């Protein structure tokens, strides 16, 4: 009898299992890299807006009433998107305390945070960044 050349069913199944495992690992790494990129963008956007708020306060001696006033005064080009919610409207603003010497003055935005629910890869909630 001549032996026929080809792959056995066991060999084919082993190859399929290896391919499935490698594909699963690849998808997990891809998912984490996308999440990590969104978080890096969020940190950069928050840092830029906080810097603009500080510069606005240093120049005008009061905090901006809205994020749009930072754009109008040309401290930022536009209000950035929250990469976690893909919206400009979900930013959570922390208002400054009223001035003790001028209680009629409007309090402005002291800090800005993400309005996204959930936690980052480091376990910190996005609302605390």
Backbone torsions as a table, in degrees:
resi	resn	phi	psi	omega
1	UNK	NA	139.0	176.5
2	UNK	-90.9	141.7	177.4
3	UNK	-85.8	131.8	179.2
4	UNK	-87.2	141.0	-179.7
5	UNK	-87.5	141.2	-179.8
6	UNK	157.5	-177.2	-179.3
7	UNK	-101.5	145.7	176.2
8	UNK	-85.4	167.1	179.3
9	UNK	-62.8	-37.9	179.5
10	UNK	-63.7	-44.0	180.0
11	UNK	-63.2	-42.0	178.3
12	UNK	-64.9	-39.7	179.4
13	UNK	-67.5	-38.2	178.7
14	UNK	-63.7	-42.8	178.3
15	UNK	-63.1	-42.1	179.3
16	UNK	-64.1	-39.4	178.3
17	UNK	-64.5	-43.0	179.0
18	UNK	-63.6	-43.2	178.6
19	UNK	-62.9	-40.9	179.0
20	UNK	-64.0	-42.8	179.4
21	UNK	-63.9	-44.9	179.5
22	UNK	-64.5	-38.6	177.8
23	UNK	-65.4	-40.3	178.0
24	UNK	-63.3	-42.3	177.8
25	UNK	-64.5	-42.1	179.4
26	UNK	-62.0	-41.0	178.7
27	UNK	-66.5	-38.4	179.0
28	UNK	-65.2	-43.6	179.0
29	UNK	-64.9	-41.4	179.0
30	UNK	-62.4	-44.7	179.5
31	UNK	-60.8	-42.5	178.8
32	UNK	-68.0	-35.2	-179.3
33	UNK	-70.0	-36.1	176.3
34	UNK	-65.3	-44.8	178.7
35	UNK	-63.1	-41.9	179.2
36	UNK	-63.5	-39.2	178.0
37	UNK	-66.0	-40.3	177.4
38	UNK	-63.3	-41.2	-179.8
39	UNK	-67.2	-38.2	177.2
40	UNK	-64.5	-40.0	177.4
41	UNK	-64.9	-41.1	178.2
42	UNK	-61.4	-45.5	179.1
43	UNK	-61.3	-41.7	180.0
44	UNK	-65.4	-43.8	179.1
45	UNK	-63.0	-44.1	179.1
46	UNK	-63.0	-43.2	-179.9
47	UNK	-62.1	-44.0	179.9
48	UNK	-63.1	-42.7	179.6
49	UNK	-68.9	-38.6	179.0
50	UNK	-66.3	-38.3	175.7
51	UNK	-63.1	-42.2	179.2
52	UNK	-64.1	-39.9	178.0
53	UNK	-63.0	-43.6	179.2
54	UNK	-64.1	-40.6	178.7
55	UNK	-66.6	-40.5	177.8
56	UNK	-59.5	-45.8	-179.5
57	UNK	-64.4	-41.9	-179.7
58	UNK	-63.8	-35.9	-179.0
59	UNK	-80.0	-40.0	-170.5
60	UNK	-110.7	-5.1	177.6
61	UNK	62.4	23.8	169.7
62	UNK	-155.7	158.4	-177.5
63	UNK	-82.0	154.2	-179.6
64	UNK	-68.5	140.9	-179.7
65	UNK	-71.6	-30.7	179.3
66	UNK	-142.4	166.4	174.9
67	UNK	-68.5	-31.0	178.4
68	UNK	-65.3	-26.6	177.9
69	UNK	-69.4	-24.6	173.2
70	UNK	-67.2	-36.3	178.0
71	UNK	-71.2	-46.3	-178.9
72	UNK	-61.1	-34.7	179.6
73	UNK	-88.5	3.3	175.7
74	UNK	65.8	32.9	172.7
75	UNK	-83.9	-28.0	171.3
76	UNK	-137.6	156.0	-179.2
77	UNK	-73.9	-41.6	177.6
78	UNK	-156.8	159.2	175.9
79	UNK	-70.6	122.2	-176.4
80	UNK	-73.1	160.2	174.9
81	UNK	-74.2	144.7	168.0
82	UNK	-79.9	112.0	-173.9
83	UNK	-65.5	-17.9	179.8
84	UNK	-81.1	-28.7	-179.2
85	UNK	-113.4	-8.4	-176.8
86	UNK	55.0	41.1	-179.1
87	UNK	-144.4	149.4	174.1
88	UNK	-88.6	-11.9	-172.8
89	UNK	-94.8	-0.8	-175.5
90	UNK	-99.2	3.2	178.1
91	UNK	-64.0	135.7	177.3
92	UNK	-98.5	120.1	-176.9
93	UNK	-102.0	137.5	174.4
94	UNK	-101.7	121.5	-178.1
95	UNK	-84.7	145.0	179.0
96	UNK	-73.5	156.5	175.9
97	UNK	-67.8	146.6	177.6
98	UNK	-62.4	148.8	179.1
99	UNK	-67.5	132.2	-179.0
100	UNK	-64.5	-33.0	-178.8
101	UNK	-83.6	-14.6	-177.2
102	UNK	-139.4	80.0	-176.4
103	UNK	-69.0	-15.7	-179.5
104	UNK	-84.7	-9.7	-179.6
105	UNK	-71.2	142.4	178.9
106	UNK	-73.8	132.1	175.1
107	UNK	-74.3	144.3	-179.2
108	UNK	-108.1	-174.7	-178.5
109	UNK	-79.6	119.3	-179.7
110	UNK	-93.1	-35.6	-176.2
111	UNK	-150.0	159.4	178.2
112	UNK	-135.4	141.6	-179.8
113	UNK	-136.8	166.3	178.9
114	UNK	-75.7	143.9	176.1
115	UNK	-93.7	7.5	-177.9
116	UNK	-74.8	144.5	174.3
117	UNK	-89.3	159.6	178.0
118	UNK	105.2	179.9	-177.9
119	UNK	-124.9	156.1	178.6
120	UNK	-79.5	178.6	179.6
121	UNK	-64.5	-23.0	178.2
122	UNK	-88.1	-0.1	177.6
123	UNK	92.5	-2.9	-179.9
124	UNK	-86.4	131.6	177.1
125	UNK	-63.0	143.2	-178.9
126	UNK	-61.8	-28.9	-179.2
127	UNK	-70.2	-9.7	179.3
128	UNK	-103.5	1.7	-179.0
129	UNK	-76.7	NA	NA
